[in-house]
């Protein structure tokens, strides 16, 4: 029986990481599973080796940090940890999945290896275009079973936010600014209030 993929997607400030950590803790506490939290190196919102929610009540957990460009390096660490434990790691949880290169193939490999997988990440980048391979993972949910949770955020106007508005100096970032930049100046916006200067279409 194929294992399960639980996918949590949405814009900034939609509590994706908090939900990932909650599900990981439920598996640890109630299902008595061994859970390994993975953190890509491009995730700058929390300290080294830690996955932490921006929500003050969202919690934090220690995590294995890896090079975002090479998730495959994690496989040796999984084998080593399983050897130390003397049992399988039933669940692998990946935060900020949008940063992970070859995410689709990596998650597929984990599923085929018998792990349950949790992935949280942004569905769209600040330009409102698909971010990394997060949206591609929906195929794996269909193929292997699991669920997709659309995490909700709200614009300051009260409408549902679908977009992550990047701000530079308090102003909306231009379309041609880099995809990855240091800092954390984002806010959720609805379609009416989302602004993208220089958008070609």
N, C-alpha and C positions, 0 to 999 in steps of 0.2 A: 504494500500500500504506500503510495507516494506520501512524502511528508508535506507539511504545510508552510505556506509563505503568508505572513501577515504584513501588509503594506500600509503605511501611514503617510499620507501626502497632504500638502496644503501650502498656503503662503506663510510668510513670516508671522510670528506671534500667534500661531494656531495650536500651540501646545503639542506639537509632534513629538518632541523629545520627551516631554512629560509623559505622554501616552506610551512611548517606547519603554521608558523606565518602569512605568506602572505594570505593564504586561510582563516585563522581565522579572520583576519582583513577585508577581502573582505566580509565575512558573516556579521560581525558586522556593517560595514560602509554602504554596499549597500543592503544587504538582511534584515538589521535591526534585526538580530538574536542575542539572548543572547548566548554567547560562554564561556565555562569554560575550561581553560587550566589546564592540569594536569601534574605534574612533579614527577616521581618516585624518592625516596630518594637516589637511587644508582647513579643518574645523578650528577656528580661532576664538569661538565664543566662550570656551572654558579652558582651564589650565591643562598642562600636559598630563596625559594618562587619566583624564577625568571626562566623563560625559555629564553635563549639567544643563538642566532646563533654565530658560530665562524666567520662567514663572517661579516666583519665590517659594511656592509650595510644590514645585514640580520635582524636586529632589535631584540627587546626583549619585553617580556610581563610578567606581574605578573601572578603567577600560584599557584594553590593549590598543595602543596607538600604532598605526602603520602608515607607510608611504601611500598617499592617495593614488599615485600613478602605478602602484604595484601591489594590489591586494593579495596576490598569490603568495607573498612572503608570509602571510598569516597561517598558511596550511601547516607549516612546520611547527609553529607555536601551538596550534590546535593539537597536533599529534603529541607534542611534548607534554602539554597540560593533561591530555587524556592518559598518558603513560604515568604521570605523577598521581593522578586521581585514582587510577586503576579502573576507570569506567568512562563511558562516552560522555561527551558534551552534547546534551540533547538539543540545545537551542543556541543559535548564534544571532546576536542582535547588532545591527549596523546603524549607527546614527549618521546623519548628514550624507545620505547615500548619493546625493547629486554630485558629490565631489569625487566619487570612486570611479577610476578608469576600469573598463571591462566589467562593470557592475553586473550586467545581464549574465555573462558567462560565469562570473564568480559565484553569484547566487545560485545559478543552475547547478554548478558543481557541488555546492554545499547541499542542495536539496537531493541531488542524486547520491550524495554520500550519506544520506539518512538523517541529516540535521533538519530540525525546524528552523526557519529563518524569519526574523523580524527586521524590517527596514523602514526607517523614517527619513524623510527628506522633502525638499522643495520640488513641486511639480514643474514650476515655471521659474525662469530667471527674472532679473529686473526688467528685461525687455519684453516680458510676457511670451517668451519662447521656451520650448521644452528644455529643462535643465538636466544635463547629463543623460543618464539612461533610466531615470526614475519611471517615466511613463511606459517604457518598454517592459517593465516588470509585471505589468498587468497581464501580459501573455503567460508568464510563468504561473500566476495565480490561477488562470484558466486551465493550464496544463497540469499543474501539480496539486491544485486545491489550495484553499486559504481564503483570505478576505482582503478587501481594499477599504480602508477607512479614509474618508475625506475629512480632514481636520478643519475646523471652522475658525475663522478670524473675522473681525468686524472693523469696518472703516469708522472713522470718527463721526461720520454722519449717522451711523447706526445700521447701515446696509451691510450685507454680507460682503466681505473682502475676498476677491479672487486673485489679487495681484500683490506683489511685494514692491513697494515704492522705495527705490534707493534715493537717498538724499546726500548731496555733497554741499557742505556749507549751508545747509538748510534748504537747498533748492533741488528740484528733481534732476537726477543724473541724466546726461545725454545718452542717446542710443549707442553711440560709438565708444563709450567709456569701457574699461576692461570688465570682463565678467567677474573676475575674482579680485577684490581689493580688501586691504586691511580695514578693520573697524566694523562698526555695527549700526550704521545709520540707515535703518529701514523702518518702514511702517506699513501695515496692511491698508490697502485701498480698494474701494469698489470701482466698477467700470467707469462711473461718472467722474470720480476724483483721481483716477490714475492718469499721470502725465508722463509723457516720454518725448522730450525734445529731440528733434532730428530723426524721428521714426520715418523710414522710407516708404511705408505703405499705410 
